Amino acid sequence: ISLHLAQRMLGGEHLFRDLASFTGPLPFELLALLFRIFGDDLMVARGAVAVMHGAACAAVFSIARNARNDAFAHFAAGLFAATPVMLFPLFSLYFYSVTTVHFAIAATWAALRGIQSSPHAILAGALVALTALCKQNLGPGLALLLGACVVVFAASDQRWRRAGAFVGGGTLITAATLALYGFRGDLEPLINSLVWLPLSFRDTFGSAYVNMWPPGT
């Protein structure tokens, strides 16, 4: 799905206006950009996944090392590095859920650094917004959780500064996204696809799944 949409965007079609989707635009826009730079090839998408996964492994190592200064950090990073094999094919594909996980991990790493550093707090807010641009339903929850961590654990005289930096980073990415789609003339399709269309799926998401257990039921 991601490759197909990116290829059509490369041909001049507009996401949400010409191409139907109800998830965030970042994975498709990013892949279309990579196709423009490196060529329309499957290995470009696979390379992007490898780079994102390598960066996420480094972030997992840093997060774990921040918690415990022992071999656990190596174990945690190694375990995450093996997820493309253990959870195949999930982390081996270029898919919006995969990009979401990687951006969320990066946002968590930045938020931990943001407790003591306003530039990192800005980066954390920006990465949370980028996560929301992959899967919009994850963004608000991640923003509340990581924002609360930055504020609660920051020094008492720095809390408002860190909170402002975190909110500022997210606001910057949000404003840039709205400006880009407004410039293209696609702002209304963007809002309809990311807000109103998913809300219309309420009955669909409320339907029962097939019960696979016990057998015969």
C-alpha positions as CSV (number, residue, x, y, z in Angstrom):
1,I,0.0,0.0,0.0
2,S,2.7,2.5,1.0
3,L,4.8,1.8,-2.1
4,H,1.8,2.0,-4.4
5,L,0.6,5.4,-3.0
6,A,4.2,6.8,-3.1
7,Q,4.6,5.7,-6.7
8,R,1.3,7.5,-7.6
9,M,2.4,10.6,-5.7
10,L,5.6,10.5,-7.6
11,G,3.5,10.6,-10.8
12,G,1.8,13.8,-9.7
13,E,-1.2,12.7,-7.8
14,H,-2.1,14.3,-4.4
15,L,-2.5,12.4,-1.2
16,F,-6.1,12.7,0.2
17,R,-7.3,14.6,-2.9
18,D,-6.6,11.9,-5.5
19,L,-5.6,9.0,-3.2
20,A,-7.8,7.8,-0.4
21,S,-6.3,7.2,3.0
22,F,-7.4,7.7,6.6
23,T,-4.0,7.4,8.3
24,G,-1.3,10.1,8.6
25,P,0.5,11.4,5.6
26,L,4.1,11.2,6.7
27,P,5.0,7.6,5.7
28,F,3.7,8.2,2.2
29,E,5.1,11.7,1.8
30,L,8.5,10.5,3.1
31,L,8.6,7.5,0.7
32,A,7.6,9.6,-2.2
33,L,10.4,12.0,-1.4
34,L,12.9,9.2,-1.1
35,F,11.7,7.9,-4.5
36,R,12.3,11.3,-6.0
37,I,15.9,11.4,-4.6
38,F,17.0,7.8,-5.0
39,G,14.7,6.4,-7.6
40,D,11.5,4.3,-7.6
41,D,12.8,1.0,-6.3
42,L,11.8,-1.4,-3.6
43,M,15.3,-1.3,-2.1
44,V,14.8,2.4,-1.4
45,A,11.9,1.5,0.9
46,R,13.8,-1.4,2.5
47,G,16.8,0.8,3.0
48,A,14.6,3.4,4.8
49,V,13.3,0.7,7.1
50,A,16.9,-0.4,7.9
51,V,18.0,3.1,8.7
52,M,14.9,3.8,10.9
53,H,15.3,0.5,12.7
54,G,19.0,1.1,13.3
55,A,18.3,4.6,14.8
56,A,15.5,3.1,16.9
57,C,17.9,0.4,18.2
58,A,20.4,3.1,19.3
59,A,17.5,5.0,21.0
60,V,16.4,1.8,22.8
61,F,20.0,1.3,24.0
62,S,20.3,4.8,25.2
63,I,17.0,4.7,27.1
64,A,17.9,1.4,28.7
65,R,21.4,2.6,29.6
66,N,19.8,5.7,31.2
67,A,17.8,3.4,33.4
68,R,20.5,0.8,34.3
69,N,24.2,1.1,33.8
70,D,24.8,-2.6,33.1
71,A,24.5,-5.2,30.3
72,F,20.7,-4.8,30.2
73,A,21.0,-2.0,27.7
74,H,22.8,-4.4,25.3
75,F,20.1,-7.0,25.8
76,A,17.3,-4.5,25.2
77,A,18.8,-3.1,22.0
78,G,19.6,-6.6,20.8
79,L,16.1,-7.8,21.5
80,F,14.6,-4.8,19.5
81,A,17.2,-5.4,16.7
82,A,15.8,-8.9,16.4
83,T,12.2,-7.9,16.1
84,P,12.1,-8.1,12.2
85,V,12.9,-11.8,12.6
86,M,10.8,-12.6,15.7
87,L,7.8,-10.6,14.5
88,F,8.2,-11.2,10.8
89,P,7.1,-9.6,8.6
90,L,6.1,-6.6,10.6
91,F,9.4,-4.7,11.1
92,S,10.8,-5.8,7.7
93,L,8.2,-3.8,5.7
94,Y,7.8,-0.2,4.9
95,F,4.4,0.4,6.5
96,Y,2.9,3.2,8.5
97,S,2.7,1.1,11.7
98,V,6.4,0.5,11.4
99,T,7.3,4.2,10.9
100,T,5.0,5.0,13.8
101,V,6.9,2.7,16.2
102,H,10.2,4.1,15.2
103,F,9.2,7.7,15.5
104,A,7.6,7.0,18.9
105,I,10.8,5.4,20.2
106,A,12.8,8.4,19.0
107,A,10.3,10.8,20.7
108,T,10.7,8.8,24.0
109,W,14.5,9.1,23.8
110,A,14.3,12.9,23.1
111,A,11.8,13.4,25.9
112,L,14.1,11.8,28.4
113,R,16.9,14.1,27.3
114,G,14.4,17.0,27.3
115,I,14.0,16.8,31.0
116,Q,17.4,18.5,31.3
117,S,17.6,20.2,27.9
118,S,15.2,22.6,26.1
119,P,16.5,21.8,22.6
120,H,15.8,18.1,23.3
121,A,12.4,19.0,24.6
122,I,11.7,20.9,21.3
123,L,12.9,17.8,19.4
124,A,10.7,15.6,21.5
125,G,7.6,17.7,20.7
126,A,8.5,17.6,17.1
127,L,8.9,13.9,17.0
128,V,5.6,13.4,18.8
129,A,3.9,15.4,16.1
130,L,5.7,13.4,13.4
131,T,4.4,10.2,15.2
132,A,0.9,11.6,15.0
133,L,1.5,12.3,11.3
134,C,2.1,8.5,10.9
135,K,-0.9,7.4,13.0
136,Q,-3.0,10.3,14.3
137,N,-4.7,8.3,17.1
138,L,-1.4,7.7,18.8
139,G,-0.2,11.3,18.9
140,P,-2.4,12.8,21.6
141,G,-1.7,9.9,24.1
142,L,2.0,10.1,23.4
143,A,2.0,13.9,23.8
144,L,0.3,13.7,27.2
145,L,2.5,10.9,28.5
146,L,5.9,12.3,27.3
147,G,4.9,15.9,28.0
148,A,4.0,15.0,31.5
149,C,7.3,13.2,32.0
150,V,9.3,16.3,30.7
151,V,7.4,18.6,33.1
152,V,7.2,16.4,36.2
153,F,10.9,15.3,36.2
154,A,12.4,18.6,35.1
155,A,13.9,20.9,37.8
156,S,11.2,23.0,39.5
157,D,12.6,26.2,38.1
158,Q,12.8,24.8,34.6
159,R,9.4,23.1,34.2
160,W,7.6,25.8,32.3
161,R,10.5,26.4,30.0
162,R,10.7,22.6,29.2
163,A,6.9,22.5,28.7
164,G,7.0,25.5,26.4
165,A,9.8,23.9,24.4
166,F,7.9,20.6,24.1
167,V,4.7,22.3,23.0
168,G,6.7,24.6,20.7
169,G,8.3,21.6,18.9
170,G,4.9,20.0,18.3
171,T,3.3,23.2,17.2
172,L,6.1,23.9,14.7
173,I,5.6,20.6,12.9
174,T,1.8,20.9,13.0
175,A,1.9,24.5,11.6
176,A,4.3,23.4,8.9
177,T,2.1,20.5,7.9
178,L,-1.0,22.7,7.7
179,A,0.9,25.3,5.7
180,L,2.2,22.8,3.2
181,Y,-1.2,21.3,2.6
182,G,-2.8,24.7,2.5
183,F,-0.3,25.8,-0.1
184,R,-1.1,22.8,-2.2
185,G,-4.8,23.4,-1.9
186,D,-5.3,20.1,0.0
187,L,-6.1,21.3,3.5
188,E,-9.7,20.4,3.4
189,P,-9.1,16.9,2.1
190,L,-6.4,16.5,4.8
191,I,-8.8,17.3,7.6
192,N,-11.6,15.3,6.2
193,S,-9.4,12.2,5.7
194,L,-7.6,12.4,9.1
195,V,-10.5,13.6,11.3
196,W,-14.0,13.1,9.9
197,L,-13.4,9.9,7.9
198,P,-11.9,7.9,10.8
199,L,-14.7,9.1,13.1
200,S,-17.3,7.7,10.7
201,F,-15.8,4.2,11.1
202,R,-17.2,3.9,14.6
203,D,-19.7,1.2,13.8
204,T,-17.2,-0.7,11.7
205,F,-14.6,-0.7,14.5
206,G,-17.3,-1.7,17.0
207,S,-18.2,-4.9,15.1
208,A,-17.3,-8.2,16.6
209,Y,-14.2,-10.1,15.4
210,V,-14.4,-13.8,14.6
211,N,-13.9,-15.9,17.7
212,M,-11.0,-18.3,17.0
213,W,-11.0,-19.9,20.4
214,P,-12.2,-22.5,21.5
215,P,-12.0,-24.3,18.2
216,G,-15.4,-24.8,16.6
217,T,-16.9,-21.6,18.1
